[in-house]
Amino acid sequence: MDKISIAVPCYNEEPALEPFFAAVTDVAGQMHDVEFEFLFIDDGSRDGTLEKILELSRRDSRVKYISFSRNFGKEAGIYAGLENASGDYVVIMDADLQDPPALLPEMYRLIREEGYDCVGSRRVTRKGEPPIRSFFARLFYKLINKMSDAEIVDGARDFQMMNRPVVEAILSMGEYNRFSKGIFGWIGFKKKWLEYENVERVAGETKWSFWKLFLYAIDGIVAFSTTPLVISSVFGLICCALALAMILVVIVRTLVFGDPTSGWPSLVCIMLLLSGIQMLGIGIVGQYLSKTYLETKHRPIYLVRQTNIEKK
């Protein structure tokens, strides 16, 4: 009998856990020839998420959990879920029911019967999202796909089912600064996408503000592309070329017309422009340098405070 592990990263998801578990166990009950494991990763929640997970584990022996020592972020939660899942197939899901459990049987069928290594999900609509957020999300996907070798599909969710070779491939990429959407695209393998319309959260509020999403997008670009460094170099070359051209213009104008360039406002504007470009270049280099610095520390991706998973 095949075993499917469902890994669920949670951060302050106490109101959503009961309806989520009811929905996912209902679908699991319809898949009679499959054994299930439900692995909840408490990412340092500050509400009653851990207590709710403990209650679920007492009610159902299939429930396993890992509680972090603090909030390490969703990327660490995904990695912990993949690392500790024992199933032949592993599913990553959010607890807010924006990832429809009803897709699980089709995901399993596609892997078992049609030879796919991984079945992912993507939203074809963004109903319920602020228009400005949807605009920047689509812009991000366009930019990173032009910059990076990894294929990152617009609307792709972390919700996917993968076989054991895919899981091992992801775990082999042990970098500290993780961007899972890029990793999923970079490893390759035979993948199928299931499309569905956006679903509203069943309870609670999103933890992803516009600012957090912006920083996450920067992390993704830095993690899977060196194009910003190239752009910085091009800006530098353009500025040098413009400076040389302006020097020639000033020399010719002075020699021919005897009218040296005057006016400090224009000089200040040019200085501010060039200084801004220099600071932008330093900032881009600093982003890559900071990521390299963090990688050299070899810190663990997460630390466990409490778990009911037996050590292998």
Secondary structure, DSSP 8 states (H G I E B T S, - for coil): -EEEEEEEEESS-HHHHHHHHHHHHHHHHH-TTEEEEEEEEE-S-SSSHHHHHHHHHHH-TTEEEEEESS---HHHHHHHHHHH--SSEEEE--TTS-S-GGGHHHHHHHHHHH--SEEEEEES--TTS-HHHHHHHHHHHHHHHHH-SS---TTEEEEEEEEHHHHHHHHH---SS--HHHHHHHS---EEEEEE-----SSS--S--HHHHHHHHHHHHHHH--HHHHHHHHHHHHHHHHHHHHHHHHHHHHHHH------HHHHHHHHHHHHHHHHHHHHHHHHHHHHHHHHHHT--S--EEEE-----
